[in-house]
């Protein structure tokens, strides 16, 4: 007969200490918050550069506009935004575009600048505004050219083609670069700031002149000092220092006053579409913008 022995197991529920449980909860909360933030950023990026609030574009047109705008953004590190609206809420087209740019935080996102291309169905107007470095690229004349590109399409009701034509014309001007005679004109203060830049030819010329000067200097010094013998100069016996008094007297004083002109000077392109002028103004939010002249359709 086999004797069986009863075995008793002591099963107890194991619980994590209170501090460890709180730590796990904190880690879980941080991970959830990080996923939420990343997801929000991805959603914002996925929304693209087209904000068709008036519902004027097809899906294909929206995709095409987004693709070109994002390529331009990667190339120039600037914002290329397209906006449509059916209700301006009593604002001008210019104010609609500027408030959209500022309220969206695009003026403080670290980009070099940006542009908003707008089709305003309420005011029946094409418009655009530029910010920061984009102001230098899109002069008043180029702004009018961009309106020219989209006007016929907008007048015919083909709004997708109108926006694409304006964006492509903007891309062409970005490729051309800042005009040589570019300057900004503040329409509120009359201040004129001229843009100075060096072309590739200027850089090559400067490099060539520098190399020639360096070569001539080296040749001169080599010829002058190649036969110089060692010479010891005795500071104690040969040095002679004399200190005399010196006094500065004010002979005359001139003060020059300059008045800032309220209008551009003659010959600087004060006309409606001068080649290199970019007119600027202050938005209702306090930022500096270019463009905003608009074109009714």
C-alpha positions as CSV (number, residue, x, y, z in Angstrom):
1,X,0.0,0.0,0.0
2,X,1.5,3.3,-1.1
3,X,1.1,6.1,1.4
4,X,0.2,9.4,-0.2
5,X,1.2,12.7,1.4
6,X,-1.0,15.8,0.9
7,X,0.9,18.8,-0.4
8,X,-0.5,22.2,0.2
9,X,0.4,25.2,-1.9
10,X,0.3,28.6,-0.5
11,X,-1.0,30.8,-3.3
12,X,-0.9,34.5,-2.6
13,X,-1.7,37.4,-4.8
14,X,1.3,39.4,-5.6
15,X,0.8,43.1,-5.9
16,X,3.3,45.8,-7.0
17,X,4.4,48.2,-4.4
18,X,2.5,51.5,-4.5
19,X,5.5,53.5,-5.7
20,X,6.2,51.1,-8.6
21,X,2.5,51.2,-9.7
22,X,2.6,55.0,-9.8
23,X,5.8,55.0,-11.8
24,X,4.3,52.7,-14.4
25,X,1.2,54.9,-14.6
26,X,3.5,58.0,-15.1
27,X,5.5,56.2,-17.9
28,X,2.2,55.2,-19.6
29,X,0.9,58.8,-19.5
30,X,4.1,60.2,-20.9
31,X,4.1,57.7,-23.8
32,X,0.5,58.4,-24.5
33,X,1.1,62.1,-24.6
34,X,4.1,61.7,-26.9
35,X,2.0,59.6,-29.3
36,X,-0.7,62.2,-29.3
37,X,1.7,65.0,-30.0
38,X,3.4,63.1,-32.8
39,X,0.1,62.1,-34.3
40,X,-1.1,65.7,-34.2
41,X,2.1,66.9,-35.9
42,X,1.7,64.2,-38.6
43,X,-2.0,65.2,-39.1
44,X,-1.0,68.8,-39.4
45,X,1.7,67.9,-42.0
46,X,-0.7,65.7,-43.8
47,X,-3.2,68.5,-44.2
48,X,-0.7,70.0,-46.7
49,X,-0.6,73.5,-48.1
50,X,-4.1,73.7,-49.6
51,X,-6.9,75.1,-47.5
52,X,-10.0,74.9,-49.8
53,X,-12.6,76.4,-47.4
54,X,-14.8,77.3,-50.3
55,X,-14.8,73.8,-51.8
56,X,-13.5,74.9,-55.2
57,X,-11.0,72.2,-56.0
58,X,-11.3,68.5,-57.0
59,X,-9.2,65.9,-55.1
60,X,-6.9,65.6,-58.1
61,X,-6.3,69.4,-58.2
62,X,-5.7,69.5,-54.4
63,X,-3.2,66.7,-54.7
64,X,-1.4,68.4,-57.5
65,X,-1.2,71.7,-55.7
66,X,0.0,70.1,-52.5
67,X,2.8,68.2,-54.3
68,X,4.2,71.3,-56.0
69,X,3.9,73.5,-52.9
70,X,5.7,70.9,-50.8
71,X,8.5,70.6,-53.3
72,X,8.9,74.4,-53.2
73,X,8.8,74.4,-49.4
74,X,11.7,71.8,-49.3
75,X,13.7,73.7,-51.9
76,X,13.4,77.2,-50.4
77,X,12.5,76.6,-46.8
78,X,9.5,78.8,-47.1
79,X,5.7,78.5,-46.8
80,X,3.7,78.2,-50.0
81,X,0.0,78.3,-48.9
82,X,-3.2,78.3,-51.0
83,X,-6.5,79.5,-49.5
84,X,-10.0,79.8,-50.7
85,X,-12.9,81.4,-48.8
86,X,-16.6,81.9,-49.5
87,X,-17.2,84.2,-46.5
88,X,-14.7,87.0,-45.8
89,X,-16.7,88.1,-42.7
90,X,-16.6,91.7,-43.8
91,X,-12.8,91.8,-44.2
92,X,-10.9,92.7,-47.3
93,X,-9.1,89.9,-49.2
94,X,-5.8,91.2,-48.0
95,X,-6.9,91.0,-44.4
96,X,-8.2,87.5,-44.9
97,X,-4.9,86.3,-46.2
98,X,-2.8,88.0,-43.6
99,X,-4.9,86.9,-40.6
100,X,-4.8,83.3,-41.9
101,X,-1.0,83.5,-42.1
102,X,-0.6,85.0,-38.6
103,X,-3.3,83.0,-36.9
104,X,-1.7,79.8,-38.3
105,X,1.7,80.7,-36.7
106,X,3.4,80.6,-40.1
107,X,5.1,84.0,-39.3
108,X,6.9,82.4,-36.3
109,X,7.6,78.8,-37.5
110,X,11.3,79.4,-38.3
111,X,10.9,79.4,-42.1
112,X,12.6,82.1,-44.2
113,X,9.3,83.5,-45.3
114,X,6.1,82.6,-47.1
115,X,3.3,83.4,-49.4
116,X,-0.5,83.0,-49.3
117,X,-2.3,82.7,-52.7
118,X,-6.0,83.5,-52.1
119,X,-9.2,83.0,-54.2
120,X,-11.9,85.1,-52.4
121,X,-15.3,84.2,-53.6
122,X,-17.0,86.6,-51.3
123,X,-15.1,89.7,-52.6
124,X,-14.7,88.0,-56.0
125,X,-10.9,88.7,-55.9
126,X,-7.6,87.1,-56.4
127,X,-5.0,88.2,-53.9
128,X,-1.7,87.3,-52.4
129,X,0.5,88.4,-49.4
130,X,4.2,87.8,-48.8
131,X,6.2,87.7,-45.6
132,X,9.8,88.0,-44.6
133,X,12.3,87.0,-47.4
134,X,9.5,86.2,-49.8
135,X,8.9,90.0,-50.1
136,X,12.2,90.3,-51.9
137,X,11.3,87.7,-54.5
138,X,7.7,88.8,-55.2
139,X,8.0,92.4,-56.3
140,X,4.9,94.5,-57.2
141,X,5.5,93.8,-60.9
142,X,5.8,90.1,-60.3
143,X,2.6,90.2,-58.1
144,X,0.7,91.6,-61.1
145,X,2.2,88.9,-63.3
146,X,0.9,86.2,-60.9
147,X,-2.6,87.7,-61.1
148,X,-2.3,87.7,-64.9
149,X,-1.6,84.0,-64.8
150,X,-4.7,83.1,-62.9
151,X,-7.2,85.7,-64.0
152,X,-8.6,84.2,-67.1
153,X,-9.1,80.8,-65.4
154,X,-10.9,82.4,-62.4
155,X,-13.1,84.5,-64.7
156,X,-14.2,81.3,-66.4
157,X,-14.9,79.5,-63.2
158,X,-11.9,77.1,-63.5
159,X,-10.6,77.8,-60.0
160,X,-8.3,74.8,-59.7
161,X,-6.4,75.8,-62.9
162,X,-6.3,79.5,-61.7
163,X,-4.6,78.5,-58.4
164,X,-2.2,76.1,-60.2
165,X,-1.3,78.8,-62.7
166,X,-0.5,81.3,-60.0
167,X,1.5,78.8,-58.0
168,X,3.5,77.8,-61.1
169,X,4.2,81.5,-61.9
170,X,5.4,81.9,-58.3
171,X,7.7,78.9,-58.7
172,X,9.1,80.5,-61.9
173,X,9.9,83.7,-60.1
174,X,11.5,81.8,-57.2
175,X,13.8,80.1,-59.7
176,X,14.8,83.4,-61.2
177,X,15.8,84.7,-57.8
178,X,15.7,88.2,-56.3
179,X,15.8,90.9,-59.0
180,X,19.1,92.9,-59.2
181,X,17.3,96.2,-58.7
182,X,15.0,95.0,-55.8
183,X,14.1,97.4,-53.0
184,X,11.3,97.5,-50.5
185,X,9.1,100.6,-50.1
186,X,7.1,101.1,-46.9
187,X,3.8,102.6,-48.0
188,X,3.2,103.9,-44.5
189,X,6.5,105.6,-43.6
190,X,8.0,106.2,-47.0
191,X,11.2,104.3,-46.0
192,X,13.1,102.7,-48.9
193,X,15.5,99.8,-48.3
194,X,17.6,98.6,-51.3
195,X,18.7,95.0,-51.5
196,X,22.3,94.4,-52.2
197,X,23.5,91.0,-53.5
198,X,26.6,89.7,-55.4
199,X,26.1,87.6,-58.5
200,X,28.3,84.5,-59.3
201,X,30.3,86.7,-61.7
202,X,31.0,89.2,-58.9
203,X,32.2,86.4,-56.6
204,X,34.6,85.1,-59.3
205,X,35.9,88.5,-60.1
206,X,36.6,89.2,-56.5
207,X,38.3,85.9,-56.1
208,X,40.5,86.5,-59.1
209,X,41.5,90.0,-57.9
210,X,42.3,88.6,-54.5
211,X,44.5,85.9,-55.8
212,X,46.4,88.3,-58.1
213,X,47.0,90.7,-55.2
214,X,48.2,87.9,-53.0
215,X,50.6,86.6,-55.7
216,X,52.0,90.1,-56.4
217,X,52.6,90.7,-52.6
218,X,54.3,87.3,-52.2
219,X,56.6,87.9,-55.2
220,X,57.5,91.4,-54.0
221,X,58.4,90.2,-50.5
222,X,60.4,87.3,-51.8
223,X,62.5,89.5,-54.1
224,X,63.0,92.1,-51.4
225,X,64.1,89.8,-48.6
226,X,65.8,86.9,-50.3
227,X,69.3,88.5,-49.9
228,X,68.9,90.2,-46.6
229,X,71.6,89.3,-44.2
230,X,71.1,88.6,-40.5
231,X,71.0,91.9,-38.5
232,X,70.9,92.3,-34.8
233,X,69.3,95.4,-33.4
234,X,70.5,96.7,-30.0
235,X,67.6,98.1,-28.1
236,X,69.7,99.6,-25.4
237,X,72.0,101.6,-27.6
238,X,69.9,102.3,-30.7
239,X,66.5,102.9,-29.3
240,X,65.3,106.5,-28.6
241,X,61.9,107.3,-27.3
242,X,60.5,110.8,-27.0
243,X,57.1,111.6,-25.5
244,X,55.5,114.9,-26.2
245,X,52.2,116.4,-25.2
246,X,49.1,116.1,-27.3
247,X,45.9,118.1,-27.2
248,X,42.7,117.7,-29.3
249,X,40.7,120.8,-30.1
250,X,37.2,120.9,-31.7
251,X,37.5,123.2,-34.7
252,X,33.9,122.9,-36.1
253,X,30.8,120.8,-36.0
254,X,28.3,120.0,-38.8
255,X,24.8,118.6,-38.4
256,X,23.0,117.2,-41.4
257,X,19.2,116.7,-41.5
258,X,17.4,114.4,-43.9
259,X,13.7,114.2,-44.5
260,X,12.3,110.7,-45.3
261,X,10.2,111.1,-48.4
262,X,6.6,110.1,-48.3
263,X,6.7,108.9,-51.9
264,X,9.5,107.1,-53.8
265,X,12.0,109.5,-55.5
266,X,11.7,110.1,-59.2
267,X,13.1,107.3,-61.3
268,X,12.8,104.7,-58.6
269,X,9.7,103.1,-60.0
270,X,6.9,104.9,-58.3
271,X,4.5,103.7,-61.0
272,X,2.0,101.0,-60.4
273,X,4.3,98.1,-61.5
274,X,8.0,99.2,-61.2
275,X,10.4,96.4,-61.9
276,X,12.2,96.0,-58.5
277,X,9.9,97.5,-56.0
278,X,8.2,95.5,-53.3
279,X,5.6,97.6,-51.4
280,X,5.2,96.7,-47.8
281,X,2.7,97.5,-45.1
282,X,1.8,96.6,-41.5
283,X,-1.0,94.1,-41.0
284,X,-3.7,94.3,-38.3
285,X,-1.7,91.8,-36.3
286,X,1.4,94.0,-36.4
287,X,3.4,92.0,-38.9
288,X,5.1,93.3,-42.1
289,X,3.7,92.0,-45.4
290,X,4.1,92.6,-49.0
291,X,1.6,92.2,-51.8
292,X,-2.1,92.6,-51.1
293,X,-3.0,94.6,-54.2
294,X,-5.5,92.1,-55.5
295,X,-7.3,91.6,-58.8
296,X,-11.1,91.4,-59.1
297,X,-12.6,88.8,-61.4
